[in-house]
Amino acid sequence: MLIDFSRNSTVAEAVCKTFDGEHPCPLCKAIAAGKKSQQKKEFSLKLPKLEFLPPGQNWGLVAPTTFEFFPRVNLCATGVFSEPPTPPPRLLPS
């Protein structure tokens, strides 16, 4: 816009016309039209209803009757790799 306005007037007048808001370019008009047509969507947070035990009832936590240690699993990859062949392969002379 500045270039277009400066062709017919001074640079100072072109800068004023460019930024005064009264002389919008086609891009400014398209942006304004897009802002007008854009609808704001309201965000609604739907939380689930929390349900609690009725008041006045006694309840408690009970420990399990048996307890077992599970075997430890080795997640390391040390047993996956095999030893290199002995003797190592050698290059043939060229």
DRENDREN-116167 format. One record per residue (C-alpha): residue number from 1; residue in one letter; y negated, x, z. Coordinates in pm, whole numbers, padded with zeros to 5 digits. Each point is the difference from the previous one (the first is absolute). Layout:
residues N
<rec seq="NUM" type="A" north="Y" east="X" up="Z"/>
...
//
This chain:
residues 94
<rec seq="1" type="M" north="00000" east="00000" up="00000"/>
<rec seq="2" type="L" north="-00238" east="00282" up="00084"/>
<rec seq="3" type="I" north="00040" east="00143" up="-00349"/>
<rec seq="4" type="D" north="-00058" east="-00339" up="-00164"/>
<rec seq="5" type="F" north="-00315" east="-00072" up="00203"/>
<rec seq="6" type="S" north="-00142" east="00350" up="-00046"/>
<rec seq="7" type="R" north="00002" east="-00039" up="-00379"/>
<rec seq="8" type="N" north="-00274" east="-00263" up="00013"/>
<rec seq="9" type="S" north="-00196" east="00107" up="00310"/>
<rec seq="10" type="T" north="-00064" east="00293" up="00231"/>
<rec seq="11" type="V" north="00271" east="00151" up="00217"/>
<rec seq="12" type="A" north="-00165" east="-00134" up="00317"/>
<rec seq="13" type="E" north="-00004" east="-00355" up="-00139"/>
<rec seq="14" type="A" north="00359" east="00037" up="-00120"/>
<rec seq="15" type="V" north="00114" east="00107" up="00348"/>
<rec seq="16" type="C" north="-00182" east="-00297" up="00156"/>
<rec seq="17" type="K" north="00157" east="-00244" up="-00247"/>
<rec seq="18" type="T" north="00345" east="00152" up="00047"/>
<rec seq="19" type="F" north="00006" east="-00040" up="00379"/>
<rec seq="20" type="D" north="-00221" east="-00305" up="00062"/>
<rec seq="21" type="G" north="00284" east="-00251" up="-00045"/>
<rec seq="22" type="E" north="-00198" east="-00218" up="-00239"/>
<rec seq="23" type="H" north="00135" east="00164" up="-00316"/>
<rec seq="24" type="P" north="00382" east="00008" up="00037"/>
<rec seq="25" type="C" north="00217" east="00162" up="-00263"/>
<rec seq="26" type="P" north="00313" east="-00170" up="-00139"/>
<rec seq="27" type="L" north="00219" east="00189" up="00249"/>
<rec seq="28" type="C" north="-00215" east="-00117" up="00293"/>
<rec seq="29" type="K" north="00021" east="-00357" up="-00130"/>
<rec seq="30" type="A" north="00380" east="00021" up="-00028"/>
<rec seq="31" type="I" north="00027" east="00135" up="00356"/>
<rec seq="32" type="A" north="-00224" east="-00277" up="00133"/>
<rec seq="33" type="A" north="00206" east="-00265" up="-00182"/>
<rec seq="34" type="G" north="00319" east="00149" up="00143"/>
<rec seq="35" type="K" north="-00139" east="-00008" up="00353"/>
<rec seq="36" type="K" north="-00099" east="-00365" up="-00039"/>
<rec seq="37" type="S" north="00342" east="-00103" up="-00132"/>
<rec seq="38" type="Q" north="00187" east="00198" up="00262"/>
<rec seq="39" type="Q" north="00125" east="-00225" up="00276"/>
<rec seq="40" type="K" north="00042" east="00133" up="00348"/>
<rec seq="41" type="K" north="00344" east="-00062" up="00141"/>
<rec seq="42" type="E" north="00012" east="-00075" up="00366"/>
<rec seq="43" type="F" north="00257" east="00194" up="00192"/>
<rec seq="44" type="S" north="00203" east="-00200" up="00247"/>
<rec seq="45" type="L" north="00233" east="00174" up="00238"/>
<rec seq="46" type="K" north="00296" east="-00214" up="00093"/>
<rec seq="47" type="L" north="00162" east="00117" up="00319"/>
<rec seq="48" type="P" north="00338" east="-00131" up="00105"/>
<rec seq="49" type="K" north="00004" east="-00220" up="00305"/>
<rec seq="50" type="L" north="00125" east="00189" up="00303"/>
<rec seq="51" type="E" north="00264" east="-00179" up="00203"/>
<rec seq="52" type="F" north="00062" east="00082" up="00364"/>
<rec seq="53" type="L" north="00253" east="-00115" up="00256"/>
<rec seq="54" type="P" north="-00099" east="-00314" up="00182"/>
<rec seq="55" type="P" north="-00171" east="00076" up="00332"/>
<rec seq="56" type="G" north="00205" east="-00032" up="00314"/>
<rec seq="57" type="Q" north="00331" east="00121" up="-00142"/>
<rec seq="58" type="N" north="00149" east="00318" up="00145"/>
<rec seq="59" type="W" north="00142" east="00252" up="-00239"/>
<rec seq="60" type="G" north="00094" east="00367" up="00006"/>
<rec seq="61" type="L" north="00134" east="00287" up="-00202"/>
<rec seq="62" type="V" north="00367" east="00094" up="00031"/>
<rec seq="63" type="A" north="00131" east="00350" up="-00068"/>
<rec seq="64" type="P" north="00295" east="00036" up="-00237"/>
<rec seq="65" type="T" north="00342" east="00018" up="00160"/>
<rec seq="66" type="T" north="00109" east="00311" up="-00193"/>
<rec seq="67" type="F" north="-00190" east="00302" up="-00122"/>
<rec seq="68" type="E" north="00129" east="00244" up="-00262"/>
<rec seq="69" type="F" north="-00135" east="00327" up="-00133"/>
<rec seq="70" type="F" north="00034" east="00008" up="-00374"/>
<rec seq="71" type="P" north="00116" east="00324" up="-00165"/>
<rec seq="72" type="R" north="-00279" east="00231" up="-00105"/>
<rec seq="73" type="V" north="-00045" east="00021" up="-00375"/>
<rec seq="74" type="N" north="-00099" east="00332" up="-00155"/>
<rec seq="75" type="L" north="-00260" east="-00079" up="-00265"/>
<rec seq="76" type="C" north="-00051" east="00362" up="-00104"/>
<rec seq="77" type="A" north="00114" east="00107" up="-00346"/>
<rec seq="78" type="T" north="00149" east="00330" up="00117"/>
<rec seq="79" type="G" north="00358" east="-00104" up="-00079"/>
<rec seq="80" type="V" north="-00083" east="-00116" up="-00351"/>
<rec seq="81" type="F" north="-00053" east="00341" up="-00159"/>
<rec seq="82" type="S" north="00289" east="00230" up="-00081"/>
<rec seq="83" type="E" north="00003" east="00378" up="00008"/>
<rec seq="84" type="P" north="-00089" east="00183" up="-00325"/>
<rec seq="85" type="P" north="00294" east="00139" up="-00200"/>
<rec seq="86" type="T" north="00111" east="00350" up="00098"/>
<rec seq="87" type="P" north="-00074" east="00233" up="-00174"/>
<rec seq="88" type="P" north="-00312" east="-00149" up="-00148"/>
<rec seq="89" type="P" north="-00007" east="-00040" up="-00378"/>
<rec seq="90" type="R" north="-00154" east="00289" up="-00191"/>
<rec seq="91" type="L" north="-00192" east="00015" up="-00323"/>
<rec seq="92" type="L" north="00176" east="00142" up="-00302"/>
<rec seq="93" type="P" north="-00164" east="00306" up="-00153"/>
<rec seq="94" type="S" north="-00186" east="-00077" up="-00320"/>
//
